[in-house]
Amino acid sequence: MQIQIEPDTKITESGPLSAVGPSKSRSRKLWTVATPALLLAGIVWFTVMPRLKARAALRTETVEMAAPAVAVVKPQPSAPGQEIVLPANVQPYSSAAIYSRTNGYLKSWSVDIGAHVKEGQLLAEVETPEVDQQLQQARATLATAEANLKLSQITANRYQELLKTHAVAQQDTDNAVGALAANQATVEADQATVRQLEQLVSFEKIYAPFDGVITARNTDVGDLISAGTTGGPTTALFSIAQPTKLRVYVNVPEAFSQVARPGLKADLVLAEFPGRRFPGTLVRTADAIDPSTRTLNVEISVNNPTGRLLAGSYAEVHLKVPGAAASYTLPVGTLLFRSDGLRVAVVQPDNHVALRTVTPGHDFGDRIEIISGLHGDEAVILNPPDSVVSGELVRVVPSPGAGGL
């Protein structure tokens, strides 16, 4: 007897096994087909995809590199107060050139330059022999007028008594009374002349008008002194200054004229006192801009009790002016001068440009104050090209040397 073995039947030592089912046969066929597909997909993934990614990255980099590179800076908040340095002229609080009020010759002088004098102290004496003689003559003339007045007074009284008895004529009485009035006027005129000459004689002695220091002596004993009454040139005998308090005059630029107000603090710096500052206070202003210099003339008062600061010195004044509220400073290279106003170019988060209109404040040379148009968190393009427009794509690059981001 023959045993027929089916193709799908397996034989073991113990006899034939049952045939393999249809589902397992189909799985084997699927794996046979899927394996090459998976291998092909792996080859594509590891070879083609990197190339596609590289091409996409290259395309993106090309687009980015085509955008202009810009450096940006952040607006810096302005200080609540700032200091400006200006040249100044130091002058004494009071000064005077002392002249003679009478003609003559200098008889003597008692003080020289550098002398500290008190008000009313004798400085010099002028010899005026002509004025002395005129005074003597005027006094003699006054005495004569007073004698005539006394006689006319007696005569007028006598005539008025005789007129009551009709012993004299009315005309004679009127003449006597008129002579009395004329003599009285003459006496008053002569008295005024005497007082004038006495005043001129008193000018022979020259006194200090206030406490101070003699800064100049321009005459010596024997010099001819002219009071200027003859129309000739006059020369001051002395110059006196009061150094315990100084006036410092400063020309403040027009841009700071609104903050230069009385009460503003200032420091005085002089080359002969390195490292030292002398405090002062702005006390008054001219309240008008000088059209020739476009500056405001202000006066600063500085106490100088020891007199170490010399009048007439050149100094620098450090004015502490308040800053504008919510203002920022930018390098001047960020500004764009357009026909519609001053602008800055700001880089937005998507790297596109937006032009902002700004209002400038004080110009500090390499930086400028912006009082409106900024919030402080902008990325402002440094040295933007003149052709930059809103919406333009840019590429931000570091700018460590310019204080950039």
C-alpha positions as CSV (number, residue, x, y, z in Angstrom):
1,M,0.0,0.0,0.0
2,Q,1.4,3.4,-1.1
3,I,1.1,6.5,1.0
4,Q,0.6,9.8,-1.0
5,I,2.1,12.8,0.7
6,E,0.6,16.2,0.1
7,P,3.0,19.1,-0.7
8,D,2.1,21.1,2.4
9,T,2.3,18.0,4.7
10,K,5.3,17.5,6.9
11,I,6.5,14.0,8.0
12,T,7.9,13.3,11.4
13,E,9.1,10.1,12.9
14,S,5.8,9.6,14.6
15,G,3.8,10.2,11.4
16,P,2.5,13.0,9.2
17,L,1.5,16.4,10.7
18,S,-1.5,18.5,9.9
19,A,-1.2,20.9,6.9
20,V,-0.1,24.7,7.4
21,G,-3.1,27.1,7.4
22,P,-3.9,29.7,4.7
23,S,-3.3,32.8,7.1
24,K,0.3,31.9,7.8
25,S,1.0,31.5,4.1
26,R,-0.3,35.0,3.3
27,S,1.9,36.5,6.1
28,R,4.9,35.0,4.6
29,K,4.1,36.4,1.3
30,L,3.5,39.9,2.7
31,W,6.9,40.0,4.5
32,T,8.5,38.8,1.3
33,V,7.0,41.8,-0.5
34,A,7.4,44.4,2.3
35,T,11.1,43.7,3.0
36,P,12.4,45.2,-0.3
37,A,10.0,48.2,0.2
38,L,11.3,48.9,3.6
39,L,14.9,48.7,2.4
40,L,14.1,51.1,-0.4
41,A,12.4,53.5,2.0
42,G,15.4,53.4,4.3
43,I,17.7,54.1,1.5
44,V,15.6,57.1,0.4
45,W,15.4,58.4,4.0
46,F,19.1,58.2,4.7
47,T,20.2,59.5,1.3
48,V,17.6,61.7,-0.3
49,M,16.2,63.5,2.8
50,P,19.5,65.0,4.0
51,R,19.9,66.4,0.5
52,L,16.4,67.9,0.6
53,K,17.1,69.4,4.1
54,A,20.4,70.8,2.9
55,R,18.7,72.4,-0.1
56,A,16.0,73.9,2.1
57,A,18.7,75.2,4.6
58,L,20.7,76.6,1.7
59,R,17.6,78.3,0.3
60,T,16.8,79.9,3.7
61,E,20.4,81.0,4.2
62,T,20.5,82.5,0.7
63,V,17.3,84.5,1.5
64,E,18.8,85.6,4.8
65,M,22.1,86.5,3.3
66,A,20.3,88.5,0.6
67,A,18.8,90.8,3.4
68,P,21.1,93.7,4.4
69,A,23.1,93.2,7.6
70,V,22.4,95.9,10.3
71,A,23.7,96.6,13.8
72,V,21.2,97.7,16.4
73,V,21.4,99.6,19.6
74,K,18.9,100.1,22.5
75,P,17.8,103.5,23.6
76,Q,19.4,104.5,26.9
77,P,17.3,106.2,29.5
78,S,18.3,109.8,30.2
79,A,19.7,110.6,33.6
80,P,17.3,112.4,35.9
81,G,19.8,115.2,36.0
82,Q,22.7,116.1,33.8
83,E,25.7,118.4,34.0
84,I,26.7,120.9,31.4
85,V,30.1,122.7,31.4
86,L,30.3,126.3,30.3
87,P,33.1,128.9,30.3
88,A,32.5,131.8,32.7
89,N,33.9,135.1,33.8
90,V,34.5,135.7,37.5
91,Q,33.8,139.3,38.7
92,P,33.6,140.8,42.2
93,Y,30.2,141.4,43.7
94,S,31.0,145.2,43.8
95,S,33.8,147.1,42.1
96,A,34.4,150.8,41.5
97,A,36.9,153.1,39.9
98,I,37.6,156.0,42.3
99,Y,38.0,159.5,40.7
100,S,38.6,162.9,42.2
101,R,35.7,165.4,42.2
102,T,38.1,168.4,42.4
103,N,41.1,169.7,40.4
104,G,44.5,169.9,42.0
105,Y,47.6,167.9,42.8
106,L,47.9,164.6,44.7
107,K,49.2,165.5,48.1
108,S,49.5,162.0,49.5
109,W,48.2,158.5,49.3
110,S,47.9,156.0,52.1
111,V,47.0,152.6,50.5
112,D,48.5,150.6,47.6
113,I,47.4,147.6,45.6
114,G,46.3,144.6,47.6
115,A,45.4,146.7,50.7
116,H,42.2,145.6,52.4
117,V,40.3,148.7,53.3
118,K,37.2,149.5,55.3
119,E,34.3,151.7,54.2
120,G,35.2,155.4,54.9
121,Q,38.9,154.8,55.2
122,L,41.1,157.6,53.9
123,L,42.8,156.6,50.6
124,A,44.5,159.8,49.4
125,E,44.5,163.6,49.7
126,V,44.4,166.1,46.9
127,E,45.8,169.6,47.3
128,T,43.5,172.3,45.7
129,P,44.9,175.8,46.4
130,E,42.6,177.4,43.8
131,V,39.5,175.9,45.4
132,D,40.7,177.0,48.8
133,Q,41.1,180.6,47.6
134,Q,37.7,180.5,45.9
135,L,36.2,179.3,49.2
136,Q,37.7,182.2,51.1
137,Q,36.5,184.7,48.5
138,A,33.0,183.2,48.6
139,R,32.9,183.4,52.4
140,A,33.9,187.1,52.2
141,T,31.3,187.8,49.6
142,L,28.7,186.1,51.9
143,A,29.8,188.3,54.8
144,T,29.3,191.4,52.7
145,A,25.9,190.2,51.6
146,E,24.8,189.5,55.1
147,A,25.9,193.0,56.2
148,N,23.9,194.5,53.4
149,L,20.9,192.4,54.4
150,K,21.1,193.5,57.9
151,L,21.3,197.2,56.9
152,S,18.4,196.8,54.5
153,Q,16.4,195.1,57.2
154,I,16.8,198.1,59.5
155,T,16.0,200.5,56.8
156,A,12.9,198.7,55.7
157,N,11.6,198.5,59.3
158,R,12.3,202.2,59.8
159,Y,10.5,203.3,56.7
160,Q,7.5,201.2,57.5
161,E,7.2,202.9,61.0
162,L,7.6,206.4,59.4
163,L,5.0,205.6,56.8
164,K,2.4,205.2,59.6
165,T,2.9,208.9,60.4
166,H,3.1,209.9,56.8
167,A,6.6,211.1,57.4
168,V,7.9,209.3,54.3
169,A,6.4,208.6,50.9
170,Q,5.0,205.2,50.0
171,Q,7.5,204.9,47.2
172,D,10.4,205.3,49.5
173,T,9.0,202.6,51.7
174,D,8.5,200.2,48.8
175,N,12.1,200.8,47.7
176,A,13.4,199.9,51.1
177,V,11.3,196.7,51.3
178,G,12.4,195.7,47.8
179,A,16.1,196.3,48.7
180,L,15.6,194.0,51.7
181,A,14.2,191.2,49.5
182,A,17.1,191.6,47.0
183,N,19.7,191.5,49.7
184,Q,18.1,188.4,51.2
185,A,18.2,186.6,47.8
186,T,21.9,187.6,47.4
187,V,22.7,186.2,50.8
188,E,21.0,182.9,49.9
189,A,23.0,182.7,46.6
190,D,26.3,183.4,48.3
191,Q,25.5,180.8,50.9
192,A,24.9,178.2,48.1
193,T,28.3,179.2,46.6
194,V,30.0,178.7,49.9
195,R,28.4,175.3,50.4
196,Q,29.5,174.2,46.9
197,L,33.1,175.2,47.4
198,E,33.1,173.6,50.9
199,Q,31.9,170.4,49.2
200,L,34.7,170.7,46.7
201,V,37.2,171.2,49.4
202,S,35.8,168.1,51.2
203,F,36.6,166.1,48.0
204,E,40.3,166.8,48.7
205,K,40.2,163.8,50.9
206,I,39.2,160.5,49.1
207,Y,37.6,157.7,51.1
208,A,36.8,154.1,50.4
209,P,33.1,153.7,49.3
210,F,32.9,150.1,50.7
211,D,34.9,147.3,52.3
212,G,37.2,145.8,49.7
213,V,40.6,145.4,48.2
214,I,42.5,148.0,46.3
215,T,43.2,146.4,42.9
216,A,44.9,149.4,41.2
217,R,46.6,152.7,42.1
218,N,47.1,154.9,39.0
219,T,48.6,158.0,40.5
220,D,51.4,159.3,42.7
221,V,52.3,162.3,44.8
222,G,52.5,165.4,42.7
223,D,50.4,164.2,39.8
224,L,47.9,166.6,38.3
225,I,44.4,165.5,39.2
226,S,41.6,166.5,36.9
227,A,37.9,166.2,37.8
228,G,36.9,166.3,34.2
229,T,35.1,169.6,34.5
230,T,37.4,171.2,31.8
231,G,36.6,168.5,29.3
232,G,40.0,166.9,29.4
233,P,40.8,163.2,30.0
234,T,40.3,161.9,33.5
235,T,42.2,159.0,35.3
236,A,40.9,156.9,38.1
237,L,43.1,157.3,41.2
238,F,42.2,153.8,42.6
239,S,40.2,150.7,41.7
240,I,38.5,148.8,44.5
241,A,36.8,145.5,44.5
242,Q,34.7,143.5,47.0
243,P,36.0,139.9,46.8
244,T,34.1,138.2,49.6
245,K,31.3,137.5,47.2
246,L,31.7,136.9,43.5
247,R,29.4,137.3,40.5
248,V,30.0,134.6,37.8
249,Y,28.5,135.4,34.4
250,V,27.7,132.5,32.1
251,N,26.3,132.4,28.6
252,V,23.9,129.4,28.6
253,P,23.0,128.0,25.2
254,E,19.4,128.6,24.1
255,A,18.6,124.8,24.3
256,F,19.1,125.0,28.1
257,S,17.5,128.4,28.6
258,Q,14.2,127.0,29.9
259,V,15.9,125.0,32.7
260,A,18.3,127.8,33.7
261,R,16.2,129.3,36.4
262,P,17.1,131.0,39.8
263,G,17.9,128.5,42.4
264,L,19.8,126.1,40.1
265,K,22.9,124.7,41.7
266,A,26.3,125.2,40.0
267,D,29.9,124.4,40.8
268,L,32.9,126.6,39.9
269,V,36.1,124.9,38.7
270,L,39.4,126.9,38.2
271,A,42.6,125.6,36.8
272,E,44.6,126.9,39.8
273,F,42.6,124.7,42.1
274,P,42.7,121.2,40.5
275,G,40.2,118.7,41.9
276,R,38.3,121.3,43.8
277,R,34.8,122.6,43.2
278,F,33.3,125.8,44.7
279,P,29.5,125.7,45.1
280,G,27.3,128.5,43.8
281,T,23.7,129.3,43.0
282,L,22.1,130.8,39.9
283,V,20.5,134.0,41.2
284,R,19.2,135.8,38.1
285,T,19.0,135.7,34.4
286,A,18.7,138.3,31.6
287,D,15.3,136.8,30.6
288,A,16.2,137.4,27.0
289,I,18.2,135.5,24.4
290,D,21.2,137.5,22.9
291,P,20.5,137.4,19.1
292,S,24.2,137.6,18.2
293,T,25.2,134.5,20.3
294,R,21.8,132.8,20.8
295,T,22.7,132.4,24.5
296,L,21.1,133.4,27.8
297,N,23.2,135.5,30.1
298,V,22.9,134.3,33.7
299,E,24.5,135.3,37.0
300,I,25.8,132.8,39.6
301,S,26.6,133.9,43.1
302,V,29.6,132.3,44.8
303,N,30.7,133.0,48.4
304,N,34.4,133.7,48.8
305,P,34.9,134.5,52.4
306,T,38.6,133.9,52.4
307,G,39.2,135.7,49.2
308,R,41.1,132.8,47.6
309,L,39.2,133.1,44.4
310,L,40.4,136.0,42.4
311,A,38.1,138.4,40.6
312,G,38.7,138.4,36.8
313,S,39.6,134.7,36.7
314,Y,38.6,132.4,33.9
315,A,36.5,129.5,35.2
316,E,34.3,126.6,34.1
317,V,30.8,126.4,35.5
318,H,29.3,122.9,35.9
319,L,25.5,123.5,35.8
320,K,23.3,120.7,37.2
321,V,20.3,120.9,34.9
322,P,17.3,118.5,35.4
323,G,16.7,116.0,32.6
324,A,13.4,115.5,30.7
325,A,11.0,112.9,32.0
326,A,10.8,109.6,30.0
327,S,13.5,110.6,27.6
328,Y,16.2,108.5,26.0
329,T,19.5,109.0,24.3
330,L,20.7,107.5,21.0
331,P,23.9,107.7,19.0
332,V,23.6,110.5,16.4
333,G,24.3,107.9,13.8
334,T,20.8,106.4,14.2
335,L,19.0,109.4,12.9
336,L,17.3,109.6,9.5
337,F,16.6,113.1,8.1
338,R,13.6,112.8,6.0
339,S,11.4,115.4,4.4
340,D,8.5,114.5,6.7
341,G,10.6,114.8,9.9
342,L,13.3,113.2,11.9
343,R,13.0,109.4,12.1
344,V,14.8,106.3,13.3
345,A,14.7,102.7,11.8
346,V,13.5,100.1,14.3
347,V,13.9,96.3,13.7
348,Q,10.7,94.4,14.7
349,P,10.7,90.9,16.1
350,D,10.1,89.5,12.5
351,N,13.3,91.3,11.3
352,H,11.3,93.8,9.3
353,V,12.0,97.5,9.5
354,A,9.6,100.1,10.9
355,L,10.3,103.8,10.7
356,R,9.5,105.8,13.8
357,T,9.1,109.6,14.0
358,V,11.0,111.0,17.0
359,T,11.4,114.4,18.6
360,P,15.0,115.4,19.5
361,G,16.0,117.1,22.7
362,H,19.5,118.2,23.8
363,D,22.4,117.5,21.5
364,F,25.4,116.0,23.5
365,G,27.7,115.7,20.5
366,D,28.0,112.0,19.8
367,R,24.6,111.3,21.4
368,I,21.2,113.0,21.2
369,E,18.3,113.1,23.5
370,I,14.9,111.8,22.2
371,I,12.0,113.2,24.1
372,S,9.2,111.4,22.3
373,G,8.7,108.6,19.8
374,L,10.4,105.8,21.7
375,H,9.4,103.4,24.5
376,G,12.9,102.2,25.4
377,D,12.7,98.5,24.3
378,E,13.3,99.1,20.6
379,A,16.2,97.8,18.5
380,V,17.3,100.9,16.6
381,I,19.4,100.4,13.5
382,L,22.8,102.1,13.9
383,N,24.0,104.0,10.8
384,P,21.0,102.9,8.6
385,P,21.3,103.4,4.8
386,D,19.4,106.3,3.4
387,S,17.4,103.9,1.2
388,V,15.9,102.0,4.1
389,V,12.0,101.8,4.0
390,S,9.3,100.4,6.3
391,G,8.7,96.7,5.8
392,E,12.2,95.9,4.5
393,L,13.7,92.6,5.7
394,V,17.1,93.0,7.4
395,R,19.6,90.7,9.2
396,V,20.8,91.8,12.6
397,V,24.5,91.3,13.4
398,P,26.3,91.9,16.7
399,S,27.8,95.3,17.2
400,P,29.8,95.1,20.5
401,G,31.9,98.2,19.7
402,A,28.8,100.4,19.4
403,G,26.9,99.4,22.5
404,G,24.6,97.2,20.4
405,L,22.5,94.3,21.3
